[in-house]
Amino acid sequence: MARELVAGAKAPAFTLARDGGTSVSLKDFKGRNLVLYFYPKADTPGCTKEAIAFSRHRAAFAKAGTEILGVSADPVARQDKFKAKHKLKIALGSDESKKMLEAYGAWGEKSMYGRKFMGVIRKTFLIDGDGRIVRLWPKVSVAGHAEEVLEAARAL
């Protein structure tokens, strides 16, 4: 397992396939802040609420010089369908290999109804234009989360 990331640490580099059939890398955001949020599965209730909330605030994030990238282990085709269905205005990355998820500590053991399984852990990172982690939310509760991250982005 990768070391636990903390504020002040350099964000692990990544390149992922993304919605629309292109790719996205950490270096694409050089000079701009990035909200990097991890979500378990496209088009499930909590993940949909979170993506819609980040989309709703996209203009305010942009005004704060901050881009948004949501990442899950879903294939690009599922991300595209999810984005179109809910008219999402944010970028969605696909990490089917789970290498990037592991690097950010967002892949691990979860438990639901007494059953243990491996899956994406819902967490968020705010990364500055130099690629350093400014703030992280290791355990995300969807309600009000996008607004809390927006306030942190505005404070940078």
Protein Blocks (a to p, Z undefined) as FASTA:
>chain_A
ZZdddehiacdddddddehhiacdfklmgoiacdddddfbghifklmmmmmmmmmmmmmm
mmnopacddddfbdfklmmmmmmmnopabdcdddfkommmmmnopaccddeehiacdddd
dddddddfkopafbdcfbccfehmlmmmmmmmmmZZ
